[in-house]
């Protein structure tokens, strides 16, 4: 992701040559600001010089390269912090599952890099793997959140709910009962039925997530086998894009679950250069 115009302007406004504690632009603005109290014409002159200064600086290819390098480094650091926060939420089994998937993807990357780090299409292929891994880790987080929802009370609580539901249904069959009591019992019954329904839906969602995780694993394994035949990074990148396109519905579904579960709504966007953390890497 490249810096926007606002990022270049901000960097130009605060540009400070090596060895200077205060940006010269600030000093110039302060000087014209004070002179403007003596003669307002200095404010107009200062505004014109400021615009010219900013335009000249952001038009400089060297300055733009410097800003892009700093911007990329800041994004990388933010992404790594976000990634560390994400992995702190994963349990051991989920971390191991991600490490295994990332190891396969990195193995394909290493094979494709046999033509050198500057091989055509290698950058696009790395971004494609990043998107694939991001879908995988979000599926792991969704599965973990759903499992937590079911396991909070355990099977004993579910049996209690079912027994209580049967008891309420039996009592509601009685003919002689005050209307207020009947309405209260009916309300309890509906709540218990909703709780059982939610648990059943959670199990169905977990089954769906498991199937999607398995599908991704098989897709990556197929990619690894295809790489033996074709080592073109561009071909592999196109293939990954096709896979992620088929998972567009799954991606939307994950986003819905994130909002409903409220577990990791701040991680809807992929951090840059997704890679397994050191503690998640496994020896080959």
For each residue, the residues with C-beta under 8 A, 3 or more apart:
1: 75 272
2: 68 71
3: 7 8 11 67 68 71
4: 7 8
5: 8 9 58
6: 9 10
7: 3 4 10 11 67 71
8: 3 4 5 11 12 58 64 67
9: 5 6 12 13 54 58
10: 6 7 13 14
11: 3 7 8 14 15 63 66 67 70
12: 8 9 15 25 53 54 57 58 63
13: 9 10 23 25 54
14: 10 11 23 25 26
15: 11 12 23 24 25 57 63
16: 20 21 22 23 24
17: 20 24
18:
19:
20: 16 17 23 24
21: 16
22: 16 26 27
23: 13 14 15 16 20 26 27
24: 15 16 17 20 27 28
25: 12 13 14 15 28 29 50 53
26: 14 22 23 29 30
27: 22 23 24 30 31
28: 24 25 31 32 46 49 50 53
29: 25 26 32 33 46 50
30: 26 27 33 34
31: 27 28 34 35
32: 28 29 35 36 42 43 45 46 49
33: 29 30 36 37 43 46
34: 30 31 37 38
35: 31 32 38 39 42 46
36: 32 33 39 40 41 42 43 46
37: 33 34
38: 34 35 42
39: 35 36 42
40: 36 43 44
41: 36 44 45
42: 32 35 36 38 39 45 46
43: 32 33 36 40 46 47
44: 40 41 47 48
45: 32 41 42 48 49
46: 28 29 32 33 35 36 42 43 49 50
47: 43 44 50 51
48: 44 45 51 52
49: 28 32 45 46 52 53
50: 25 28 29 46 47 53 54
51: 47 48 54 55
52: 48 49 55 56
53: 12 25 28 49 50 56 57
54: 9 12 13 50 51 57 58
55: 51 52 58 59
56: 52 53 59 60
57: 12 15 53 54 60 63
58: 5 8 9 12 54 55 63 64
59: 55 56
60: 56 57 63 64
61: 64 65
62: 65 66
63: 11 12 15 57 58 60 66 67
64: 8 58 60 61 67 68
65: 61 62 68 69
66: 11 62 63 69 70
67: 3 7 8 11 63 64 70 71
68: 2 3 64 65 71 72
69: 65 66 72 73
70: 11 66 67 73 74
71: 2 3 7 67 68 74 75
72: 68 69 75 76
73: 69 70 76 77
74: 70 71 77 78
75: 1 71 72 78 79 272
76: 72 73 79 80 272 273
77: 73 74 80 81
78: 74 75 81 82 271
79: 75 76 82 83 271 272 273 274
80: 76 77 83 84 271
81: 77 78 84 85
82: 78 79 85 86 267 271
83: 79 80 86 87 271 274 275 277
84: 80 81 87 88 277
85: 81 82 88 89 267
86: 82 83 89 90 137 141 264 267 271
87: 83 84 90 95 98 277 280
88: 84 85
89: 85 86 141 144 263 264
90: 86 87 94 95 98 137 140 141 144
91: 94 95 144
92: 95 96
93: 96 97
94: 90 91 97 98 140 141 143 144
95: 87 90 91 92 98 99 279 280
96: 92 93 99 100 280 282
97: 93 94 100 101 140 213
98: 87 90 94 95 101 102 133 136 137 140 276 280
99: 95 96 102 103 276 280 281 282
100: 96 97 103 104 282
101: 97 98 104 105 133 136 216 217 220
102: 98 99 105 106 133 275 276 280
103: 99 100 106 107 276 281 282 284
104: 100 101 107 108 220 221 224
105: 101 102 108 109 129 132 133 220
106: 102 103 109 110 275
107: 103 104 110 111 224
108: 104 105 111 112 129 220 223 224 227 236
109: 105 106 112 113 125 126 129
110: 106 107 113 114
111: 107 108 114 227 231
112: 108 109 115 119 122 125 227 231 232 233 236
113: 109 110 116 117 119 122
114: 110 111 231
115: 112 119 122 231 233
116: 113 119
117: 113 122
118: 122
119: 112 113 115 116 122 233
120: 233 234
121: 124 125 232 233 234 235 236 237
122: 112 113 115 117 118 119 125 126 233
123: 126 127
124: 121 127 128 233 234 237
125: 109 112 121 122 128 129 233 234 236 237 240
126: 109 122 123 129 130 273
127: 123 124 130 131 237
128: 124 125 131 132 236 237 240 241 244
129: 105 108 109 125 126 132 133 240
130: 126 127 133 134 270 272 273 274
131: 127 128 134 135 240 244 270
132: 105 128 129 135 136 216 220 240 243 244
133: 98 101 102 105 129 130 136 137 274
134: 130 131 137 138 270 274
135: 131 132 138 139 216 244 247 250 251 254
136: 98 101 132 133 139 140 213 216
137: 86 90 98 133 134 140 141 274
138: 134 135 141 142 251 254 258 267
139: 135 136 142 143 209 212 213 216 250 254
140: 90 94 97 98 136 137 143 144 213
141: 86 89 90 94 137 138 144 145 263 264 267
142: 138 139 145 146 205 209 254 257 258 261
143: 94 139 140 146 147 206 209 210 213
144: 89 90 91 94 140 141 147 148
145: 141 142 148 149 257 261 263 264
146: 142 143 149 150 202 205 206 209 257 261
147: 143 144 150 151 206
148: 144 145 151 152
149: 145 146 152 198 199 202 261
150: 146 147 199 202 203 206
151: 147 148 154
152: 148 149
153: 156 157 158
154: 151 157 158
155: 158 159
156: 153 159 160
157: 153 154 160 161
158: 153 154 155 161 162 196 199
159: 155 156 162 163
160: 156 157 163 164
161: 157 158 164 165 192 195 196
162: 158 159 165 166 196
163: 159 160 166 167
164: 160 161 167 168 188 192
165: 161 162 168 169 189 192 193 196
166: 162 163 169 170
167: 163 164 170 171
168: 164 165 171 172 185 188 189 192
169: 165 166 172 173 189
170: 166 167 173
171: 167 168 174 177 185
172: 168 169 177 182 185 186 189
173: 169 170
174: 171 177
175:
176:
177: 171 172 174 181 182
178: 181 182
179: 182 183
180: 183 184
181: 177 178 184 185
182: 172 177 178 179 185 186
183: 179 180 186 187
184: 180 181 187 188
185: 168 171 172 181 182 188 189
186: 172 182 183 189 190
187: 183 184 190 191
188: 164 168 184 185 191 192
189: 165 168 169 172 185 186 192 193
190: 186 187 193 194
191: 187 188 194 195
192: 161 164 165 168 188 189 195 196
193: 165 189 190 196 197
194: 190 191 197 198
195: 161 191 192 198 199
196: 158 161 162 165 192 193 199 200
197: 193 194 200 201
198: 149 194 195 201 202
199: 149 150 158 195 196 202 203
200: 196 197 203 204
201: 197 198 204 205
202: 146 149 150 198 199 205 206
203: 150 199 200 206 207
204: 200 201 207 208
205: 142 146 201 202 208 209 257
206: 143 146 147 150 202 203 209 210
207: 203 204 210 211
208: 204 205 211 212
209: 139 142 143 146 205 206 212 213
210: 143 206 207 213 214
211: 207 208 214 215
212: 139 208 209 215 216 247 250
213: 97 136 139 140 143 209 210 216 217
214: 210 211 217 218
215: 211 212 218 219
216: 101 132 135 136 139 212 213 219 220 243 247
217: 101 213 214 220 221
218: 214 215 221 222
219: 215 216 222 223 243
220: 101 104 105 108 132 216 217 223 224
221: 104 217 218 224 225
222: 218 219 225 226
223: 108 219 220 226 227 236 239 240 243
224: 104 107 108 220 221 227 228
225: 221 222 228 229
226: 222 223 229 230 236 239
227: 108 111 112 223 224 230 231 236
228: 224 225
229: 225 226
230: 226 227 235 236
231: 111 112 114 115 227
232: 112 121 235 236
233: 112 115 119 120 121 122 124 125 236 237
234: 120 121 124 125 237 238
235: 121 230 232 238 239
236: 108 112 121 125 128 223 226 227 230 232 233 239 240
237: 121 124 125 127 128 233 234 240 241
238: 234 235 241 242
239: 223 226 235 236 242 243
240: 125 128 129 131 132 223 236 237 243 244
241: 128 237 238 244 245
242: 238 239 245 246
243: 132 216 219 223 239 240 246 247
244: 128 131 132 135 240 241 247 248 251
245: 241 242 248
246: 242 243
247: 135 212 216 243 244 250 251
248: 244 245 251 252
249: 252 253
250: 135 139 212 247 253 254
251: 135 138 244 247 248 254 255
252: 248 249 255 256
253: 249 250 256 257
254: 135 138 139 142 250 251 257 258
255: 251 252 258 259 268
256: 252 253 259 260
257: 142 145 146 205 253 254 260 261
258: 138 142 254 255 261 262 263 264 265 267 268
259: 255 256 262 265
260: 256 257
261: 142 145 146 149 257 258
262: 258 259 265
263: 89 141 145 258
264: 86 89 141 145 258 267
265: 258 259 262 268
266:
267: 82 85 86 138 141 258 264
268: 255 258 265
269:
270: 130 131 134 274
271: 78 79 80 82 83 86 274
272: 1 75 76 79 130
273: 76 79 126 130
274: 79 83 130 133 134 137 270 271
275: 83 102 106
276: 98 99 102 103 280 281
277: 83 84 87 280 281
278: 281
279: 95
280: 87 95 96 98 99 102 276 277
281: 99 103 276 277 278
282: 96 99 100 103
283:
284: 103
